[in-house]
Amino acid sequence: MNFFGRLVLLCAAICAVLNLSGCRGCSDQAKAPDKFYTPLPQTPKTDVIQIIRESPQGRLDLSRLSQLVSTPDFDIEGGERGKKDGTPLYWAARTNNPEAVVLLMQKGADIHRADPVGDTPLTVAVARGHGKVAMTLLAAGAKANHPNDNGRTALHAAAAQGSLELAKALVDHGADINCQDKRGMTPLFTAANSGQIEMVEWLIEHNADPNKAAIDGMRPIRVAFLTGHNEIVQLLRSKGAKATAADFERPRERP
């Protein structure tokens, strides 16, 4: 309570003790709006996207969500808000709410609808390590090879995270192990860059090409060297990665 609110209460208490009635000051203050108080903005009770965004796993009211998405005029893709910020299904995947993901799919949500940068619910679930959500989406037919605006796929994300379970599931559902992003980098690049040695070994064992170069000519072994992952450098060489003296040169510092 602010200063003026406390003042009104004090005045009322004094009036009560003195048995005064009709105190103009009390009544005027009680009726006057408190111009020094600004109420905090509240999330509209029908803003499904915001409700999901603010409700991490285990805290989402599924019965309320089911009621909202079942109304006749509800747009399951979130309308203009969905186009701008991502659909309700995208946010359910991003916030790790597998029950909400199932509910929204049952209501007809498009599992392939991407956010403004091209990430689908599957991509964002894998990138954030939400395994149960990712598996649910894959079982429902999510495209494992969908690229975002940078050409990155869910397998690039799994490789960077070092998630062997998700990488295996993606490959089992048709992910291209040598898919390239717009810079020409494969999941092997992202694994090498992140120091995920077990992932590097698994990818090569499943036919990832250690000599597939990016658009600028860089290869995974060069990336591993530049990022200081010497064990991965040795692993790549043992698996047939080609290397020249230039691959082990440090970049020249600009004067």
N, C-alpha and C positions, 0 to 999 in steps of 0.2 A: 504494500500500500504506500502511495506517495505522501508528501507532506500535507497537501490539502485534504486528503482523505482522513489522515489522522486528526487534523484540526477540526473537521466536522464532528468526528466521534467525541473529541474532547469538549466541544461546545454543547453537544447533546447531553453529555454526562453532567456538565455544570447546570444545565437547564433542569435536568431531572432532580438534582439535589436541591435546587432553589425553588422547585415546583413551578417553574415558568412554562408557559405554553404559548405556542404561536411565535416562537422566536424567529424573526425574519431572517436573521443570519443563517440559522440552521436550515430553515426550509429552502432558502435561496441556494445555499451551497449543496444541499441534497439534490435539488432539481438540476443544478448546473452541470453540464457535461464536463468531464475531466479532460481538458484539452492538453494536459501534459502526459496523458497515457495513450499509447498507440498499441492496440492489440496485435499480437504476433499473427502472421499469416498462417492459416490452417489449410491442410491438404483437403481439397474437395472430397467428399465421401464417395463420389462416383469416378474419381480419377484413378482408374485401375493401374495404369503404368506407375504413377507415383506411389500408390499403395504397395505395389510389389517392390519397387526400388527401396522403400523404407522398411521392408520386412525381410530381414535375412532368414536363412534356413531355420525352420522350427518356430518362427514367430508370425507367420502369415496366417490370417484367418481364412481358411479355405472355404468355410461355409458362406462367409460374406463375399468372397471372390466368386464363388459359384452363383450366388444370387445376382451379382452385378452383371456377370457375363451372360446370364440367361435372360436378361431383359430384352424385349423384342427389338429395340432400336440400338442395341449395343454393337459396335464395330469391333470384331474380334482382333483386327489388326491395329487398333488404336487410332484410326482416322488420321488427321493431319499430324497429331502428336506422334503417332507411330512412324510416320514417314520421316519426321525430323529427328526423333530421339531413339527409335527402335521400338519394335512391337512389344505388347505384353509378354509374348512367348520369349522374345529375346531377353527381356529383363528377368523373367523367371529363371532362364538358363544362367544368366550372368550372376544372379544373386543366390544361385545354388538352391533352388526350390523345386525339387523333382516332382512333388505332388502337384504343384501348380502347373508344371510343364505338361504332365499327363492330362490334367483337367482342361487346359487350353487346347491341347491337341484334340481331345474328345469333342470340344466345341467347334472344331474346324480350323484352328489356327494353322497358317502356312509355315511349315517347318523350314522352308527355304528362304523366307523373307529376310533380307539382310538389313543391317543398320546403314546409316549414311556413308560409312567407309567400306561397306561390302562384307562385313563380318556377319555370318549367320549365327543362329542360336548354338549350333554345333561348334563353330569356330571359337566363339567366346567361352563356351563351357570347357573346351579343351585347353584354351589359353590360360584359364583360371584354375585348372586342375580339378574341375567338378566331374569326377569320373562317372558317378551314377547318372547324372543328367546327360552326359555325353553318350553313355551306353543306351539310355532310353531313346534318345534322338536317333541314334544309328539303327536301333531296332525298328523304329518307325519309318525308316527309309531316308534319313537325312543324307545328302550327297557328301561323300567323304572327300571329293576332289574339288569342292567349290573354292575358287580363289577370291580373295578380297581385292580391293582396289589396287593393292601393291603386288598382287599375284600370290600372296601367301595363303597357304591352305591350313587345314587343321593339323595335318601331319608336320608342317613346319613348326607349329606351336607345340605339339607333343614332343618333337625332337629337342626343342629349346628347353622344355621343362624336364626332359629326361624321363618322361612317363612311358615306360615300356608297355604297360598294360594298355594304355590308350593307343599307342602306336600300333600294337598288334591288332587291336580291334579295328582301327582305321584301315590297315592294309587288308584285313579279312573282309572288309566291306568295300574294297575296290580302290583304295587310295594308291596313287602312283608314287612309288618310293623314290623316283627320280624327277618328280615334278619340280619345275623351276618357277621362281617368282619373276617379277619384271626386271630384276637385276641379273637373272640367270642362276640364282642360288637355289640349291636343292635342300631338303631337310638335313642332309649330311653336313652342309655348311653351318646351319643353325646349331646342330649338336656339337660340332667342333668348336664353334665360337663360344658356346656356353660351357665348354669343358665337360660335356656329358659322355664320358669315355665308354660306358656300357651301352649307351644308345648308339654311339659311333660303330661299335663292334656289331651290334644287332643289325643296324641298317646295312652294313657291308655284307653280313651273312645272308641278308635277304635281298641281295643284288643291287644295293646302292653302288653307283659308280664313283670310286674315289678319285677318278681323273676327269670327271665332268666339270668343265670350267664355266665360270660365270661370264657375263657379257664382256667384262673388262679383262678377261683372261685369268683371273685369280681362281685358284683351286682350293679345296678344303685343307690341304696340308699347309698352304700359305696362311690361311686364316688361323689354324691351330698354332702356328709358329708366332704370328703377330700377337696373339692373345696369351701367349706364354704357357700353352698347354702342351708341354714337351712329351708327355706320355702319349697323347693323342697323335703327335707327330710320328713317334716311333711305331705306334699301332698302324697308322695309315701306310707307312713305308713297308711294314711287314705284310700288309694286305695288298700290296702291288701299286701303291700310289707313286706316281712319277714325280720327281723333284729335280730342280736345277739349282745352281748356286744362287740365282736370283730369288728363289723362294725363301731363302734364309738370310736375305739382306734386310737390314733395318731401314725404314723410311728415312730419307734425309730431312733433317730439321730445317725449317725455313729460316733464313737469316733475319 
